[in-house]
Amino acid sequence: MIPLLFRMKVEQSEKRPIRLFLPLFLIWLVFIPLLIGASPLILLAALAIRRRWRARLVLLIYPILFSSLWALSGLYVQVEKDDKTISIVFI
């Protein structure tokens, strides 16, 4: 499943934590139609490339992109350094 929410929290000692919530589903509503509209251009680029392995690489752009996006769901990253902590979550 594509992640629908991005949450980031920055904590520093002696300061209030900074929280950022970004609804990714609004970005997907714009991004997916653009990808669908660009698909004929990707096919033309693959036909224009003479070498076979490069054309296959161009045609694999969409499957690689979507599998990477699906893999982001559930990702949790926390980085700590001295008195700072940054947490990033894709839900």
C-alpha positions as CSV (number, residue, x, y, z in Angstrom):
1,M,0.0,0.0,0.0
2,I,1.2,3.5,-0.8
3,P,2.0,5.5,2.3
4,L,-0.7,8.1,3.0
5,L,0.8,10.2,5.7
6,F,4.3,11.5,6.4
7,R,5.1,12.5,10.0
8,M,8.3,14.1,11.2
9,K,9.2,15.2,14.7
10,V,12.4,17.1,15.7
11,E,13.2,17.2,19.4
12,Q,15.9,19.4,20.9
13,S,16.7,19.7,24.6
14,E,15.3,22.7,26.3
15,K,13.1,23.5,23.3
16,R,9.6,22.6,22.2
17,P,9.5,19.7,19.7
18,I,8.7,20.6,16.1
19,R,6.1,18.3,14.5
20,L,5.2,18.1,10.7
21,F,2.3,16.1,9.3
22,L,2.0,15.9,5.6
23,P,-0.9,14.1,4.0
24,L,0.7,12.2,1.1
25,F,-2.5,11.1,-0.5
26,L,-3.0,14.7,-1.7
27,I,0.4,14.5,-3.5
28,W,-0.5,11.1,-5.0
29,L,-3.7,12.6,-6.4
30,V,-1.6,14.9,-8.5
31,F,1.4,12.7,-9.1
32,I,-0.4,9.5,-10.4
33,P,-2.2,11.3,-13.3
34,L,1.1,13.0,-14.3
35,L,2.8,9.5,-14.5
36,I,-0.1,8.2,-16.6
37,G,0.1,11.1,-18.9
38,A,3.9,10.7,-19.3
39,S,3.7,7.0,-20.1
40,P,3.4,7.5,-23.9
41,L,6.6,9.7,-23.7
42,I,8.4,6.9,-21.9
43,L,7.4,4.4,-24.6
44,L,8.6,6.8,-27.3
45,A,11.9,7.2,-25.5
46,A,12.3,3.5,-25.2
47,L,11.7,3.1,-29.0
48,A,14.2,5.9,-29.8
49,I,17.0,4.3,-27.8
50,R,19.0,2.0,-30.0
51,R,20.6,-0.2,-27.4
52,R,18.4,-3.0,-26.1
53,W,19.5,-2.9,-22.5
54,R,18.9,0.8,-22.2
55,A,15.5,0.6,-23.6
56,R,14.6,-2.1,-21.1
57,L,15.9,0.2,-18.3
58,V,13.7,3.0,-19.5
59,L,10.6,0.7,-19.6
60,L,11.3,-0.5,-16.1
61,I,11.1,3.1,-14.6
62,Y,7.4,2.7,-13.6
63,P,7.7,-0.7,-11.9
64,I,10.8,0.4,-10.0
65,L,9.2,3.6,-8.9
66,F,6.0,2.0,-7.7
67,S,7.7,-0.8,-5.9
68,S,9.9,1.8,-4.1
69,L,6.8,3.8,-3.1
70,W,5.0,0.7,-1.8
71,A,8.1,-0.3,0.2
72,L,8.0,3.1,2.1
73,S,4.8,2.2,3.9
74,G,5.6,1.5,7.6
75,L,9.1,2.9,7.4
76,Y,10.3,4.4,10.7
77,V,13.6,6.3,10.9
78,Q,15.0,7.8,14.1
79,V,18.3,9.7,14.2
80,E,19.8,10.8,17.4
81,K,22.8,13.1,17.8
82,D,23.9,14.7,21.1
83,D,20.7,16.6,22.3
84,K,18.7,16.3,19.0
85,T,16.4,13.6,17.9
86,I,14.7,13.4,14.5
87,S,11.9,10.8,13.9
88,I,10.4,10.2,10.4
89,V,7.4,7.9,9.9
90,F,5.6,6.9,6.7
91,I,2.1,5.6,7.5
